[in-house]
Structure formats: structure tokens, C-alpha cells
């Protein structure tokens, strides 16, 4: 079977039918929302968009993803723009 990036994380669920990028739906403790990772159109960059209905939960999501992506030496650290 395929190994998914967040395969062991039960509260971040991959939405398979998304044409914009890779989207995960979020549940507690990450709030009620989603995040999307997609390629930027004209630059070789990844864009991360996090949306949440619960105040303060986006930081928890970004911290989890920063920790996960920190294992890839070719990626710059996550920062808010």
C-alpha cells in the first residue's frame, strides 16, 4: 500500500477528491477546519493554506506540519506571510 505523509495522524484526514492540491480535513485537537498544500503557479514553491473555525488552532496545525516537514532538508522552514 501507499505510505501517506500523515497516515498515522487520525485527526488529519486526507480528502482524496481535490483538484487544487493536497487537502486534509481537521478534527480535534486541531480544531474544525482544513489545510491545503499546493504548488504555486509561476514559481517552484509550495503554498500552505490553513483554515479553521476555532480560534488559536491554526498555530497547532502549523507546528505539527513544521515538525513533519522539518525532516526534509530541501524545504525552507514554515513561516507566515
PDB file of N, CA, C and O in Angstrom:
ATOM      1  N   UNK A   1       0.816  -1.188   0.000  1.00  0.00           N
ATOM      2  CA  UNK A   1       0.000   0.000   0.000  1.00  0.00           C
ATOM      3  C   UNK A   1       0.863   1.255   0.000  1.00  0.00           C
ATOM      4  O   UNK A   1       2.061   1.201   0.277  1.00  0.00           O
ATOM      5  N   UNK A   2       0.255   2.354  -0.306  1.00  0.00           N
ATOM      6  CA  UNK A   2       0.962   3.634  -0.325  1.00  0.00           C
ATOM      7  C   UNK A   2       1.167   4.149   1.092  1.00  0.00           C
ATOM      8  O   UNK A   2       0.298   3.998   1.951  1.00  0.00           O
ATOM      9  N   UNK A   3       2.308   4.752   1.323  1.00  0.00           N
ATOM     10  CA  UNK A   3       2.580   5.388   2.605  1.00  0.00           C
ATOM     11  C   UNK A   3       2.207   6.857   2.475  1.00  0.00           C
ATOM     12  O   UNK A   3       2.771   7.574   1.649  1.00  0.00           O
ATOM     13  N   UNK A   4       1.263   7.305   3.285  1.00  0.00           N
ATOM     14  CA  UNK A   4       0.829   8.692   3.224  1.00  0.00           C
ATOM     15  C   UNK A   4       1.604   9.516   4.237  1.00  0.00           C
ATOM     16  O   UNK A   4       2.044   9.012   5.270  1.00  0.00           O
ATOM     17  N   UNK A   5       1.760  10.781   3.922  1.00  0.00           N
ATOM     18  CA  UNK A   5       2.531  11.689   4.756  1.00  0.00           C
ATOM     19  C   UNK A   5       1.996  11.756   6.177  1.00  0.00           C
ATOM     20  O   UNK A   5       2.776  11.734   7.129  1.00  0.00           O
ATOM     21  N   UNK A   6       0.688  11.835   6.334  1.00  0.00           N
ATOM     22  CA  UNK A   6       0.066  11.905   7.654  1.00  0.00           C
ATOM     23  C   UNK A   6      -0.760  10.653   7.922  1.00  0.00           C
ATOM     24  O   UNK A   6      -1.798  10.726   8.579  1.00  0.00           O
ATOM     25  N   UNK A   7      -0.312   9.511   7.423  1.00  0.00           N
ATOM     26  CA  UNK A   7      -1.070   8.272   7.532  1.00  0.00           C
ATOM     27  C   UNK A   7      -1.414   7.862   8.943  1.00  0.00           C
ATOM     28  O   UNK A   7      -2.474   7.279   9.170  1.00  0.00           O
ATOM     29  N   UNK A   8      -0.545   8.149   9.904  1.00  0.00           N
ATOM     30  CA  UNK A   8      -0.785   7.735  11.285  1.00  0.00           C
ATOM     31  C   UNK A   8      -1.575   8.770  12.080  1.00  0.00           C
ATOM     32  O   UNK A   8      -1.995   8.488  13.202  1.00  0.00           O
ATOM     33  N   UNK A   9      -1.781   9.947  11.531  1.00  0.00           N
ATOM     34  CA  UNK A   9      -2.468  11.030  12.250  1.00  0.00           C
ATOM     35  C   UNK A   9      -3.970  10.909  12.023  1.00  0.00           C
ATOM     36  O   UNK A   9      -4.466  11.225  10.941  1.00  0.00           O
ATOM     37  N   UNK A  10      -4.693  10.452  13.043  1.00  0.00           N
ATOM     38  CA  UNK A  10      -6.123  10.154  12.913  1.00  0.00           C
ATOM     39  C   UNK A  10      -7.003  11.393  12.834  1.00  0.00           C
ATOM     40  O   UNK A  10      -8.150  11.295  12.398  1.00  0.00           O
ATOM     41  N   UNK A  11      -6.508  12.545  13.238  1.00  0.00           N
ATOM     42  CA  UNK A  11      -7.326  13.759  13.282  1.00  0.00           C
ATOM     43  C   UNK A  11      -7.068  14.694  12.104  1.00  0.00           C
ATOM     44  O   UNK A  11      -7.604  15.801  12.048  1.00  0.00           O
ATOM     45  N   UNK A  12      -6.246  14.239  11.169  1.00  0.00           N
ATOM     46  CA  UNK A  12      -5.996  14.959   9.920  1.00  0.00           C
ATOM     47  C   UNK A  12      -6.282  13.972   8.800  1.00  0.00           C
ATOM     48  O   UNK A  12      -5.484  13.073   8.534  1.00  0.00           O
ATOM     49  N   UNK A  13      -7.427  14.145   8.143  1.00  0.00           N
ATOM     50  CA  UNK A  13      -7.907  13.156   7.183  1.00  0.00           C
ATOM     51  C   UNK A  13      -7.796  13.663   5.750  1.00  0.00           C
ATOM     52  O   UNK A  13      -8.333  14.715   5.406  1.00  0.00           O
ATOM     53  N   UNK A  14      -7.094  12.902   4.926  1.00  0.00           N
ATOM     54  CA  UNK A  14      -6.907  13.245   3.523  1.00  0.00           C
ATOM     55  C   UNK A  14      -8.248  13.284   2.803  1.00  0.00           C
ATOM     56  O   UNK A  14      -9.059  12.367   2.931  1.00  0.00           O
ATOM     57  N   UNK A  15      -8.473  14.350   2.047  1.00  0.00           N
ATOM     58  CA  UNK A  15      -9.647  14.441   1.175  1.00  0.00           C
ATOM     59  C   UNK A  15      -9.191  14.044  -0.225  1.00  0.00           C
ATOM     60  O   UNK A  15      -8.517  14.825  -0.896  1.00  0.00           O
ATOM     61  N   UNK A  16      -9.546  12.838  -0.676  1.00  0.00           N
ATOM     62  CA  UNK A  16      -8.982  12.325  -1.927  1.00  0.00           C
ATOM     63  C   UNK A  16      -9.439  13.055  -3.186  1.00  0.00           C
ATOM     64  O   UNK A  16      -8.696  13.101  -4.167  1.00  0.00           O
ATOM     65  N   UNK A  17     -10.625  13.618  -3.182  1.00  0.00           N
ATOM     66  CA  UNK A  17     -11.161  14.257  -4.393  1.00  0.00           C
ATOM     67  C   UNK A  17     -10.959  15.764  -4.343  1.00  0.00           C
ATOM     68  O   UNK A  17     -11.916  16.516  -4.158  1.00  0.00           O
ATOM     69  N   UNK A  18      -9.708  16.211  -4.508  1.00  0.00           N
ATOM     70  CA  UNK A  18      -9.424  17.638  -4.508  1.00  0.00           C
ATOM     71  C   UNK A  18      -8.488  17.940  -5.667  1.00  0.00           C
ATOM     72  O   UNK A  18      -7.412  17.352  -5.770  1.00  0.00           O
ATOM     73  N   UNK A  19      -8.892  18.849  -6.532  1.00  0.00           N
ATOM     74  CA  UNK A  19      -8.105  19.159  -7.722  1.00  0.00           C
ATOM     75  C   UNK A  19      -7.169  20.347  -7.533  1.00  0.00           C
ATOM     76  O   UNK A  19      -6.365  20.640  -8.417  1.00  0.00           O
ATOM     77  N   UNK A  20      -7.258  21.039  -6.396  1.00  0.00           N
ATOM     78  CA  UNK A  20      -6.417  22.218  -6.157  1.00  0.00           C
ATOM     79  C   UNK A  20      -5.052  21.863  -5.598  1.00  0.00           C
ATOM     80  O   UNK A  20      -4.084  22.596  -5.805  1.00  0.00           O
ATOM     81  N   UNK A  21      -4.966  20.746  -4.893  1.00  0.00           N
ATOM     82  CA  UNK A  21      -3.728  20.353  -4.244  1.00  0.00           C
ATOM     83  C   UNK A  21      -3.998  19.175  -3.329  1.00  0.00           C
ATOM     84  O   UNK A  21      -4.867  18.349  -3.609  1.00  0.00           O
ATOM     85  N   UNK A  22      -3.261  19.097  -2.245  1.00  0.00           N
ATOM     86  CA  UNK A  22      -3.455  18.043  -1.253  1.00  0.00           C
ATOM     87  C   UNK A  22      -4.169  18.673  -0.063  1.00  0.00           C
ATOM     88  O   UNK A  22      -3.620  19.549   0.605  1.00  0.00           O
ATOM     89  N   UNK A  23      -5.393  18.224   0.199  1.00  0.00           N
ATOM     90  CA  UNK A  23      -6.207  18.817   1.260  1.00  0.00           C
ATOM     91  C   UNK A  23      -6.480  17.787   2.351  1.00  0.00           C
ATOM     92  O   UNK A  23      -6.812  16.633   2.080  1.00  0.00           O
ATOM     93  N   UNK A  24      -6.329  18.245   3.595  1.00  0.00           N
ATOM     94  CA  UNK A  24      -6.661  17.444   4.765  1.00  0.00           C
ATOM     95  C   UNK A  24      -7.735  18.163   5.564  1.00  0.00           C
ATOM     96  O   UNK A  24      -7.647  19.371   5.786  1.00  0.00           O
ATOM     97  N   UNK A  25      -8.751  17.422   5.996  1.00  0.00           N
ATOM     98  CA  UNK A  25      -9.766  17.951   6.890  1.00  0.00           C
ATOM     99  C   UNK A  25      -9.319  17.702   8.324  1.00  0.00           C
ATOM    100  O   UNK A  25      -8.717  16.671   8.624  1.00  0.00           O
ATOM    101  N   UNK A  26      -9.616  18.649   9.206  1.00  0.00           N
ATOM    102  CA  UNK A  26      -9.124  18.617  10.583  1.00  0.00           C
ATOM    103  C   UNK A  26     -10.233  18.330  11.585  1.00  0.00           C
ATOM    104  O   UNK A  26     -11.377  18.747  11.406  1.00  0.00           O
ATOM    105  N   UNK A  27      -9.871  17.608  12.645  1.00  0.00           N
ATOM    106  CA  UNK A  27     -10.745  17.354  13.788  1.00  0.00           C
ATOM    107  C   UNK A  27      -9.964  17.683  15.051  1.00  0.00           C
ATOM    108  O   UNK A  27      -8.752  17.890  15.001  1.00  0.00           O
ATOM    109  N   UNK A  28     -10.661  17.730  16.188  1.00  0.00           N
ATOM    110  CA  UNK A  28      -9.989  17.973  17.465  1.00  0.00           C
ATOM    111  C   UNK A  28      -8.844  16.990  17.646  1.00  0.00           C
ATOM    112  O   UNK A  28      -9.010  15.820  17.304  1.00  0.00           O
ATOM    113  N   UNK A  29      -7.716  17.391  18.154  1.00  0.00           N
ATOM    114  CA  UNK A  29      -7.410  18.647  18.850  1.00  0.00           C
ATOM    115  C   UNK A  29      -7.000  19.786  17.924  1.00  0.00           C
ATOM    116  O   UNK A  29      -6.606  20.854  18.393  1.00  0.00           O
ATOM    117  N   UNK A  30      -7.089  19.566  16.601  1.00  0.00           N
ATOM    118  CA  UNK A  30      -6.643  20.575  15.638  1.00  0.00           C
ATOM    119  C   UNK A  30      -7.749  21.543  15.231  1.00  0.00           C
ATOM    120  O   UNK A  30      -7.558  22.352  14.323  1.00  0.00           O
ATOM    121  N   UNK A  31      -8.889  21.469  15.886  1.00  0.00           N
ATOM    122  CA  UNK A  31      -9.990  22.363  15.573  1.00  0.00           C
ATOM    123  C   UNK A  31     -10.922  21.764  14.540  1.00  0.00           C
ATOM    124  O   UNK A  31     -10.943  20.552  14.328  1.00  0.00           O
ATOM    125  N   UNK A  32     -11.687  22.625  13.906  1.00  0.00           N
ATOM    126  CA  UNK A  32     -12.645  22.220  12.886  1.00  0.00           C
ATOM    127  C   UNK A  32     -12.332  23.021  11.625  1.00  0.00           C
ATOM    128  O   UNK A  32     -12.762  24.166  11.488  1.00  0.00           O
ATOM    129  N   UNK A  33     -11.592  22.423  10.719  1.00  0.00           N
ATOM    130  CA  UNK A  33     -11.183  23.157   9.528  1.00  0.00           C
ATOM    131  C   UNK A  33     -10.460  22.266   8.554  1.00  0.00           C
ATOM    132  O   UNK A  33     -10.768  21.080   8.436  1.00  0.00           O
ATOM    133  N   UNK A  34      -9.486  22.838   7.846  1.00  0.00           N
ATOM    134  CA  UNK A  34      -8.745  22.104   6.833  1.00  0.00           C
ATOM    135  C   UNK A  34      -7.444  22.822   6.514  1.00  0.00           C
ATOM    136  O   UNK A  34      -7.261  23.991   6.854  1.00  0.00           O
ATOM    137  N   UNK A  35      -6.538  22.097   5.850  1.00  0.00           N
ATOM    138  CA  UNK A  35      -5.373  22.755   5.261  1.00  0.00           C
ATOM    139  C   UNK A  35      -5.151  22.192   3.870  1.00  0.00           C
ATOM    140  O   UNK A  35      -5.522  21.059   3.567  1.00  0.00           O
ATOM    141  N   UNK A  36      -4.535  23.014   3.035  1.00  0.00           N
ATOM    142  CA  UNK A  36      -4.295  22.676   1.638  1.00  0.00           C
ATOM    143  C   UNK A  36      -2.841  22.986   1.312  1.00  0.00           C
ATOM    144  O   UNK A  36      -2.349  24.072   1.615  1.00  0.00           O
ATOM    145  N   UNK A  37      -2.166  22.041   0.702  1.00  0.00           N
ATOM    146  CA  UNK A  37      -0.805  22.240   0.203  1.00  0.00           C
ATOM    147  C   UNK A  37      -0.889  22.144  -1.318  1.00  0.00           C
ATOM    148  O   UNK A  37      -1.394  21.163  -1.864  1.00  0.00           O
ATOM    149  N   UNK A  38      -0.384  23.180  -1.995  1.00  0.00           N
ATOM    150  CA  UNK A  38      -0.449  23.179  -3.460  1.00  0.00           C
ATOM    151  C   UNK A  38       0.809  23.829  -4.023  1.00  0.00           C
ATOM    152  O   UNK A  38       1.538  24.524  -3.315  1.00  0.00           O
ATOM    153  N   UNK A  39       1.045  23.593  -5.294  1.00  0.00           N
ATOM    154  CA  UNK A  39       2.151  24.247  -5.985  1.00  0.00           C
ATOM    155  C   UNK A  39       1.758  25.670  -6.347  1.00  0.00           C
ATOM    156  O   UNK A  39       0.614  25.931  -6.720  1.00  0.00           O
ATOM    157  N   UNK A  40       2.708  26.582  -6.236  1.00  0.00           N
ATOM    158  CA  UNK A  40       2.494  27.953  -6.701  1.00  0.00           C
ATOM    159  C   UNK A  40       2.579  27.940  -8.225  1.00  0.00           C
ATOM    160  O   UNK A  40       3.397  27.217  -8.793  1.00  0.00           O
ATOM    161  N   UNK A  41       1.750  28.726  -8.881  1.00  0.00           N
ATOM    162  CA  UNK A  41       1.637  28.649 -10.341  1.00  0.00           C
ATOM    163  C   UNK A  41       2.911  28.993 -11.094  1.00  0.00           C
ATOM    164  O   UNK A  41       3.285  28.267 -12.014  1.00  0.00           O
ATOM    165  N   UNK A  42       3.594  30.082 -10.732  1.00  0.00           N
ATOM    166  CA  UNK A  42       4.707  30.567 -11.551  1.00  0.00           C
ATOM    167  C   UNK A  42       6.069  30.463 -10.871  1.00  0.00           C
ATOM    168  O   UNK A  42       7.063  30.962 -11.399  1.00  0.00           O
ATOM    169  N   UNK A  43       6.124  29.830  -9.721  1.00  0.00           N
ATOM    170  CA  UNK A  43       7.387  29.666  -9.002  1.00  0.00           C
ATOM    171  C   UNK A  43       7.450  28.251  -8.444  1.00  0.00           C
ATOM    172  O   UNK A  43       6.411  27.651  -8.168  1.00  0.00           O
ATOM    173  N   UNK A  44       8.652  27.709  -8.276  1.00  0.00           N
ATOM    174  CA  UNK A  44       8.771  26.357  -7.718  1.00  0.00           C
ATOM    175  C   UNK A  44       8.637  26.370  -6.192  1.00  0.00           C
ATOM    176  O   UNK A  44       9.579  26.042  -5.471  1.00  0.00           O
ATOM    177  N   UNK A  45       7.457  26.751  -5.720  1.00  0.00           N
ATOM    178  CA  UNK A  45       7.193  26.858  -4.290  1.00  0.00           C
ATOM    179  C   UNK A  45       5.935  26.092  -3.926  1.00  0.00           C
ATOM    180  O   UNK A  45       5.032  25.931  -4.747  1.00  0.00           O
ATOM    181  N   UNK A  46       5.883  25.622  -2.689  1.00  0.00           N
ATOM    182  CA  UNK A  46       4.664  25.044  -2.140  1.00  0.00           C
ATOM    183  C   UNK A  46       3.953  26.111  -1.325  1.00  0.00           C
ATOM    184  O   UNK A  46       4.592  26.882  -0.609  1.00  0.00           O
ATOM    185  N   UNK A  47       2.640  26.153  -1.431  1.00  0.00           N
ATOM    186  CA  UNK A  47       1.822  27.091  -0.667  1.00  0.00           C
ATOM    187  C   UNK A  47       1.007  26.285   0.333  1.00  0.00           C
ATOM    188  O   UNK A  47       0.402  25.273  -0.023  1.00  0.00           O
ATOM    189  N   UNK A  48       0.991  26.731   1.579  1.00  0.00           N
ATOM    190  CA  UNK A  48       0.190  26.104   2.626  1.00  0.00           C
ATOM    191  C   UNK A  48      -0.895  27.079   3.046  1.00  0.00           C
ATOM    192  O   UNK A  48      -0.605  28.211   3.434  1.00  0.00           O
ATOM    193  N   UNK A  49      -2.137  26.643   2.968  1.00  0.00           N
ATOM    194  CA  UNK A  49      -3.271  27.450   3.416  1.00  0.00           C
ATOM    195  C   UNK A  49      -3.966  26.672   4.521  1.00  0.00           C
ATOM    196  O   UNK A  49      -4.299  25.499   4.347  1.00  0.00           O
ATOM    197  N   UNK A  50      -4.188  27.330   5.671  1.00  0.00           N
ATOM    198  CA  UNK A  50      -4.855  26.697   6.806  1.00  0.00           C
ATOM    199  C   UNK A  50      -6.086  27.512   7.153  1.00  0.00           C
ATOM    200  O   UNK A  50      -5.997  28.724   7.347  1.00  0.00           O
ATOM    201  N   UNK A  51      -7.233  26.854   7.233  1.00  0.00           N
ATOM    202  CA  UNK A  51      -8.492  27.500   7.607  1.00  0.00           C
ATOM    203  C   UNK A  51      -9.072  26.741   8.791  1.00  0.00           C
ATOM    204  O   UNK A  51      -8.978  25.516   8.862  1.00  0.00           O
ATOM    205  N   UNK A  52      -9.677  27.485   9.728  1.00  0.00           N
ATOM    206  CA  UNK A  52     -10.205  26.849  10.924  1.00  0.00           C
ATOM    207  C   UNK A  52     -11.351  27.660  11.495  1.00  0.00           C
ATOM    208  O   UNK A  52     -11.327  28.890  11.455  1.00  0.00           O
ATOM    209  N   UNK A  53     -12.355  26.977  12.025  1.00  0.00           N
ATOM    210  CA  UNK A  53     -13.480  27.639  12.680  1.00  0.00           C
ATOM    211  C   UNK A  53     -13.207  27.912  14.154  1.00  0.00           C
ATOM    212  O   UNK A  53     -13.994  28.589  14.817  1.00  0.00           O
ATOM    213  N   UNK A  54     -12.092  27.387  14.672  1.00  0.00           N
ATOM    214  CA  UNK A  54     -11.768  27.550  16.086  1.00  0.00           C
ATOM    215  C   UNK A  54     -10.533  28.429  16.247  1.00  0.00           C
ATOM    216  O   UNK A  54      -9.479  28.165  15.669  1.00  0.00           O
ATOM    217  N   UNK A  55     -10.690  29.460  17.033  1.00  0.00           N
ATOM    218  CA  UNK A  55      -9.612  30.419  17.273  1.00  0.00           C
ATOM    219  C   UNK A  55      -8.406  29.743  17.918  1.00  0.00           C
ATOM    220  O   UNK A  55      -8.550  28.936  18.836  1.00  0.00           O
ATOM    221  N   UNK A  56      -7.217  30.083  17.425  1.00  0.00           N
ATOM    222  CA  UNK A  56      -5.983  29.590  18.017  1.00  0.00           C
ATOM    223  C   UNK A  56      -5.536  28.217  17.558  1.00  0.00           C
ATOM    224  O   UNK A  56      -4.442  27.782  17.920  1.00  0.00           O
ATOM    225  N   UNK A  57      -6.341  27.522  16.777  1.00  0.00           N
ATOM    226  CA  UNK A  57      -5.993  26.153  16.378  1.00  0.00           C
ATOM    227  C   UNK A  57      -5.043  26.100  15.179  1.00  0.00           C
ATOM    228  O   UNK A  57      -4.346  25.102  14.995  1.00  0.00           O
ATOM    229  N   UNK A  58      -5.004  27.155  14.363  1.00  0.00           N
ATOM    230  CA  UNK A  58      -4.103  27.145  13.209  1.00  0.00           C
ATOM    231  C   UNK A  58      -2.652  26.994  13.634  1.00  0.00           C
ATOM    232  O   UNK A  58      -1.877  26.316  12.958  1.00  0.00           O
ATOM    233  N   UNK A  59      -2.277  27.611  14.735  1.00  0.00           N
ATOM    234  CA  UNK A  59      -0.901  27.513  15.224  1.00  0.00           C
ATOM    235  C   UNK A  59      -0.533  26.062  15.527  1.00  0.00           C
ATOM    236  O   UNK A  59       0.581  25.627  15.233  1.00  0.00           O
ATOM    237  N   UNK A  60      -1.457  25.321  16.109  1.00  0.00           N
ATOM    238  CA  UNK A  60      -1.218  23.909  16.410  1.00  0.00           C
ATOM    239  C   UNK A  60      -1.002  23.107  15.124  1.00  0.00           C
ATOM    240  O   UNK A  60      -0.134  22.236  15.068  1.00  0.00           O
ATOM    241  N   UNK A  61      -1.789  23.403  14.103  1.00  0.00           N
ATOM    242  CA  UNK A  61      -1.657  22.728  12.807  1.00  0.00           C
ATOM    243  C   UNK A  61      -0.305  23.059  12.174  1.00  0.00           C
ATOM    244  O   UNK A  61       0.392  22.163  11.696  1.00  0.00           O
ATOM    245  N   UNK A  62       0.065  24.331  12.170  1.00  0.00           N
ATOM    246  CA  UNK A  62       1.337  24.752  11.575  1.00  0.00           C
ATOM    247  C   UNK A  62       2.512  24.124  12.318  1.00  0.00           C
ATOM    248  O   UNK A  62       3.483  23.704  11.688  1.00  0.00           O
ATOM    249  N   UNK A  63       2.441  24.055  13.639  1.00  0.00           N
ATOM    250  CA  UNK A  63       3.512  23.425  14.418  1.00  0.00           C
ATOM    251  C   UNK A  63       3.650  21.949  14.062  1.00  0.00           C
ATOM    252  O   UNK A  63       4.766  21.453  13.911  1.00  0.00           O
ATOM    253  N   UNK A  64       2.535  21.248  13.929  1.00  0.00           N
ATOM    254  CA  UNK A  64       2.559  19.825  13.565  1.00  0.00           C
ATOM    255  C   UNK A  64       3.197  19.639  12.188  1.00  0.00           C
ATOM    256  O   UNK A  64       4.042  18.764  12.000  1.00  0.00           O
ATOM    257  N   UNK A  65       2.787  20.468  11.231  1.00  0.00           N
ATOM    258  CA  UNK A  65       3.323  20.349   9.874  1.00  0.00           C
ATOM    259  C   UNK A  65       4.790  20.764   9.802  1.00  0.00           C
ATOM    260  O   UNK A  65       5.571  20.148   9.077  1.00  0.00           O
ATOM    261  N   UNK A  66       5.171  21.797  10.543  1.00  0.00           N
ATOM    262  CA  UNK A  66       6.573  22.229  10.566  1.00  0.00           C
ATOM    263  C   UNK A  66       7.461  21.110  11.101  1.00  0.00           C
ATOM    264  O   UNK A  66       8.555  20.877  10.588  1.00  0.00           O
ATOM    265  N   UNK A  67       6.990  20.430  12.120  1.00  0.00           N
ATOM    266  CA  UNK A  67       7.730  19.311  12.689  1.00  0.00           C
ATOM    267  C   UNK A  67       7.858  18.179  11.664  1.00  0.00           C
ATOM    268  O   UNK A  67       8.921  17.573  11.527  1.00  0.00           O
ATOM    269  N   UNK A  68       6.782  17.905  10.959  1.00  0.00           N
ATOM    270  CA  UNK A  68       6.781  16.852   9.950  1.00  0.00           C
ATOM    271  C   UNK A  68       7.690  17.202   8.771  1.00  0.00           C
ATOM    272  O   UNK A  68       8.514  16.387   8.356  1.00  0.00           O
ATOM    273  N   UNK A  69       7.540  18.416   8.231  1.00  0.00           N
ATOM    274  CA  UNK A  69       8.320  18.825   7.068  1.00  0.00           C
ATOM    275  C   UNK A  69       9.764  19.157   7.423  1.00  0.00           C
ATOM    276  O   UNK A  69      10.606  19.250   6.530  1.00  0.00           O
ATOM    277  N   UNK A  70      10.062  19.333   8.683  1.00  0.00           N
ATOM    278  CA  UNK A  70      11.425  19.611   9.117  1.00  0.00           C
ATOM    279  C   UNK A  70      12.398  18.493   8.792  1.00  0.00           C
ATOM    280  O   UNK A  70      13.611  18.699   8.808  1.00  0.00           O
ATOM    281  N   UNK A  71      11.878  17.317   8.498  1.00  0.00           N
ATOM    282  CA  UNK A  71      12.722  16.167   8.162  1.00  0.00           C
ATOM    283  C   UNK A  71      13.219  16.202   6.715  1.00  0.00           C
ATOM    284  O   UNK A  71      14.070  15.402   6.326  1.00  0.00           O
ATOM    285  N   UNK A  72      12.679  17.138   5.921  1.00  0.00           N
ATOM    286  CA  UNK A  72      13.080  17.260   4.522  1.00  0.00           C
ATOM    287  C   UNK A  72      14.062  18.418   4.387  1.00  0.00           C
ATOM    288  O   UNK A  72      13.674  19.580   4.504  1.00  0.00           O
ATOM    289  N   UNK A  73      15.319  18.108   4.142  1.00  0.00           N
ATOM    290  CA  UNK A  73      16.365  19.133   4.148  1.00  0.00           C
ATOM    291  C   UNK A  73      16.236  20.136   3.003  1.00  0.00           C
ATOM    292  O   UNK A  73      16.779  21.237   3.097  1.00  0.00           O
ATOM    293  N   UNK A  74      15.538  19.788   1.934  1.00  0.00           N
ATOM    294  CA  UNK A  74      15.404  20.698   0.796  1.00  0.00           C
ATOM    295  C   UNK A  74      14.330  21.763   0.989  1.00  0.00           C
ATOM    296  O   UNK A  74      14.217  22.677   0.172  1.00  0.00           O
ATOM    297  N   UNK A  75      13.546  21.660   2.048  1.00  0.00           N
ATOM    298  CA  UNK A  75      12.468  22.621   2.293  1.00  0.00           C
ATOM    299  C   UNK A  75      12.908  23.695   3.268  1.00  0.00           C
ATOM    300  O   UNK A  75      13.596  23.414   4.249  1.00  0.00           O
ATOM    301  N   UNK A  76      12.507  24.928   2.991  1.00  0.00           N
ATOM    302  CA  UNK A  76      12.736  26.007   3.948  1.00  0.00           C
ATOM    303  C   UNK A  76      11.727  25.859   5.077  1.00  0.00           C
ATOM    304  O   UNK A  76      10.698  25.205   4.910  1.00  0.00           O
ATOM    305  N   UNK A  77      12.016  26.461   6.223  1.00  0.00           N
ATOM    306  CA  UNK A  77      11.099  26.347   7.351  1.00  0.00           C
ATOM    307  C   UNK A  77       9.787  27.063   7.053  1.00  0.00           C
ATOM    308  O   UNK A  77       9.746  28.000   6.256  1.00  0.00           O
ATOM    309  N   UNK A  78       8.714  26.609   7.705  1.00  0.00           N
ATOM    310  CA  UNK A  78       7.410  27.246   7.543  1.00  0.00           C
ATOM    311  C   UNK A  78       7.423  28.612   8.191  1.00  0.00           C
ATOM    312  O   UNK A  78       7.917  28.775   9.307  1.00  0.00           O
ATOM    313  N   UNK A  79       6.879  29.594   7.489  1.00  0.00           N
ATOM    314  CA  UNK A  79       6.751  30.932   8.064  1.00  0.00           C
ATOM    315  C   UNK A  79       5.465  31.552   7.556  1.00  0.00           C
ATOM    316  O   UNK A  79       5.033  31.280   6.435  1.00  0.00           O
ATOM    317  N   UNK A  80       4.858  32.381   8.379  1.00  0.00           N
ATOM    318  CA  UNK A  80       3.610  33.048   7.995  1.00  0.00           C
ATOM    319  C   UNK A  80       3.920  34.238   7.112  1.00  0.00           C
ATOM    320  O   UNK A  80       4.866  34.978   7.378  1.00  0.00           O
ATOM    321  N   UNK A  81       3.135  34.431   6.066  1.00  0.00           N
ATOM    322  CA  UNK A  81       3.277  35.600   5.193  1.00  0.00           C
ATOM    323  C   UNK A  81       2.028  36.422   5.263  1.00  0.00           C
ATOM    324  O   UNK A  81       1.932  37.457   4.604  1.00  0.00           O
TER     325      UNK A  81
END
